[in-house]
Amino acid sequence: MNAITPMPNAARTHVAVLYGGISAEREVSLSTGQQVIAALREAGFEVSPIEVTQDLPATIGALAAARPDAVFNALHGRFGEDGCIQGVLDWMGLPYTHSGVRASSVAMDKSAAKAVFSAHGLPVAAHRVVSPEELAEADPLPLPYVVKPVDEGSSVGVTILREGDNRREEIARGWRFGKRIMAESFIPGRELTVAVMGEEALAVTEIATGNAFYDYEAKYADGGSHHVLPAPIHPDVTAEAMRIAVAAHRALGCRGVSRSDFRYDDTAGEPGRLYLLEVNTQPGMTRTSLLPEQAAHRGIAFSELCAWMIGEARHGP
């Protein structure tokens, strides 16, 4: 049977949905959770919504009281997709959706993930990890380059520094995302993304936005971006992007779903060159999200996608 054919799982009828959380992406997670709750109920599951806050004992208590057959992890960002909540669920012996502790923690750490990608021969842009003090002192890479938090998602804290830009010291002094900063060469061209379901790539989407790049606003604000599916690119590039996305999913040890983001430099004409930016182990499930769009493109309804994810839920690494 095709790896992405949705299958019901009658043995798992009661699902707890974890959503909210305490990261910078809390609002995104609340939206994801609300839509997942509705979809799972539509698919016939008994659902126990659990809004996650700073009170971890309360979350553990709610899970223990609910005694679900599986957990749908609808959290995003730190403590939700970096291996932390996954470790809690492993400790409780509860099967959960998406990747386990190891893949989640490595994927969330952009520096560690890039090391894995490079070791597997996957194309990444030139990059360097520096401290805020080092950034304040000098440019870590030739301009233009991008600075971003090492362990945040949804483009939180991402800035492009170009020729003539005098914000470097200001950014460094105001940095609030930890002691490490990822500096990465800016790649001109287009933004592409590929979702993987099971171990099969679904499609390639081009993300067009009027913003400087696909930032937080472009991701989640109404009208912030325009998704072109399938992406209008050379067929060889489509095939290569899908191949790389599956290879990255496997290299990290992901399970369930993931989404790989790319820059595609076609400024010298097609076919151009692909650069793998990162792998998201907890892709958004909001009405503007890319994974549900690609699943629908392959004939998989949102409720079927959510039910499939419950069928794939497990615990362990």
QUIZIDA-V808674 format. One line per field, one symbol per residue. ss: DSSP state (H for helix, E for strand, C for the rest). phi: phi as a letter, one per 20 degrees, with the letter a starting at -180 (. if undefined). burial: I if it has 24 or more other C-alpha atoms within 12 Angstrom, else O. Layout:
ss->???
phi->???
burial->???
This chain:
ss->CCCCCCCCCCCCCEEEEEEECCCCCHHHHHHHHHHHHHHHHHCCCEEEEEEECCCHHHHHHHHHHHCCCEEEECCCCCCCCCCHHHHHHHHHCCCECCCCHHHHHHHHCHHHHHHHHHHCCCCCCCEEEECHHHHHHCCCCCCCEEEEECCCCCCCCCEEECCCCCCHHHHHHCCCCCCCEEEEECCCCEEEEEEEECCEEEEEEEEECCCCCCCHHHHHCCCCCEEEECCCCCHHHHHHHHHHHHHHHHHHCCCCEEEEEEEEECCCCCCCEEEEEEEECCCCCCCCCHHHHHHHHCCCCHHHHHHHHHHCCECCC
phi->.gfdffcfcffdddcedebnncefdgfffffggfffgfffffeoeecdfceecfefgffffffffflffbdeedecmfmdcdoffffffffemdfbfmfegfffffffegfffffffffemefcfgbbecegfffffaffbffebddbffccdlmfmeceddgnfdegfffffefcdneccedcgfdfocdcbcedcmccfeaddeddbeffbfegfffcegmfbcedcffecggffgffffffffffgffenfcmdbbddcdcedfdoefececfeadeecggcefdeegfffffgendfgfffffffffefbcof
burial->OOOIIIOOOOOIIIIIIIIIIIIIIIIIIIIIIIIIIIIIIOIOIIIIIIIIOOOOOOIIOOIOOOIIIIIIIIIIIIIIIIIIIIIIIIOIOIIIIIIIIIIIIIIIIIIIIIIIIIOOOIIIIIIIIIIIOIIOOOIIIOOIIIIIIIIIIIIIIIIIIOOOOOOIOOIIOOIOIOOIIIIIIIIIIIIIIIIIIIIIIIIIIIIIIOOOIIIIIIIIOOOOIIIOIIIIIOOOIIOIIIIIIIIIIIIIIIIIIIIIIIIIIOOOOOOIIIIIIIIIIIIIIIOIIIIIIIIOOIOOIIIIIIIIIIIIIIIII
